[in-house]
C-alpha cells in the first residue's frame, strides 16, 4: 500500500483537482504522487483533491500579504518563464525555506500563503521534501510495473 486512498476516493480527488492541475501545467504523474503522498492527512479523496487544487491556485499568492510572505522567504514556485516548478522542487522549496521556523511561525506562514483549506497539502509536501516525493514516485512506478514488467499506467509518461 503506497497510499491509503481507495479507488473511489482517488476518483473524487481527481475530480476535484485534475482540471486545475492540468490547466496549470502539472503532469498527471505529479497529481498522482501528490495525492498519494498527502492522502493520510485527509478523511476523503474529495477533501484531498480540494486541498491540492487550492494549494496549486495559491502558489502565486492569493493576497498581497501572501505575495509578500512568499517574497520574504525567497520561495520560488515558478521558473523564470513563469511556469510552475515540478512537485519535487516545490516540496523541497517548502522544506528548505521553512526549516528554521518554529511550529507557530510555520503555521502562520503556511496559513498566510495557502489558507486553511490547502495548509494540509502544504504541510504534507513540506514534510516530504524532494526526497520523500521522489521515493513516493518510485513506489508508484514499482507497483505499476509489478504486474507486467512495464508501466501501462496513465500516470507515467514512460
N, C-alpha and C positions, 0 to 999 in steps of 0.2 A: 504494500500500500504506500504509494508515493504521496497521495493526498487523501484526506478524509472525505472529499467531495464525491457523493454518489452521482450517477448519471443524470438523474432528474435535477439535482442541484446544479450540476455542470450546465445543463440546458438553460436553466434560469439565469445563471451567471453570464453565459454567452449572450443571452437575450438582453440583459441589462447593459453589458459593457462592449459587446462585439462591434456594434456600429460606430460607437465613438472611437474605440481603439483603432479600427480600420481607417476611419475617416481622418484620424490624426497621424496616420502613417506607421502605426505599430504593427509589427508582424504578428500573425495569428499565433505563432510559436511563443512569442513573448506574453501574449494574453494567457495562453495555457499555463505557462510557467508561473506567471504572477498569481493566477487563481489557485493553482496547486500549492504554491508557497505560502499563501496567506489564508487558505481555507480553514485552518484550525482557529482562526480569530473570529469566525463568523458562525451564526446559528443556521444560516441558509445560503444557498447559492445566489439567490436573488440579492441578499444583503451584501455578499462578497462582490457581485458584479456591480451593484450600485456604488459601493465604496471605491472600487477600482476606476469606474467611469468618472466619479467625482475627483479622484486623485489625478487622473490624466488631465482633466479640464482645469485643474488648479496649478499645473506646473508653471504656467506663465505668470501666475499671481492674479487672484480674483479681486484684489483691492490694492489701494496704494500702500497700505500697511504690509500686505503680503509681498508686494514687489520690493519694498524697502528691506524687509527681512531677508528675502532671497538674495538681494544685492549685498547686504551687510555680512552675510555668512559666506559669500562668494560661491553660492550654489549655481551650478551651470547645468541646466536640464536640456539645453538646446545647443546645437553646434553653431559655428559662425554663419552658416546659411539659414539658420532659424529652424532647422529640422530637429525633432526630438531625438535625444540620445537613446541608445538601447537600454533595455531594462536593467541589465547588469551594471551599466555605467551609472544609471540613476540611483540604483540601490547603493552602490559604492559611494557615490557623491553624498548621499544622506548619511551613510555610516561614518565616513571620514570627517565630514564638516560638523557633525553634531556630537562627535565622540567626547569632547571635553566639557560638554554641558551637563549640569546636574539634571535629575529627573524632572524637576519643576520647570526648568528652563527649556528642556526638550519638549515638554508638553505644551508650553506656551508657544514655542516656535512652530511646532507641527500643527497646532490648532490655528495659528495665525495664517500659515501658508495653505493648509489643506482643509480646514474646517473640521467640524466634529464628525461629519459623515465619512471622510476619507482618512482620518487620522489612523485608523486601524491598519489600512493598507500601507500607509507611510511607515508606521512602526514596524510592521512585518517585514517590509523590504529593507528598511534601515538595519534591522537586527540581522538580516541575512547577508547583506552586502553582496558584492560581486561573487565572492567565493560560494556563498550559500545558493545564490541564484544559478550559478553555473553547475553546481552539484545537483540541484533540482532538475535542471535541463538534461543533464546526463542520465539521471534516474528515469526520467520520462522516455528518453530515447532508448534506453536499455530495455524497458518494459515493452515499448512499441516494437522493437526488433526481436524480442524473445520468441515470438510465435513463428516468424518466417525467416529470420535472419536478415531481413531488410525492412526498412521502415516504410510503411504504406499509410501512415497517419497523415491527415491533412495538416497537422500542426508542424510537420517537419518539412523543410524545403529540400531535404536530401533525397 
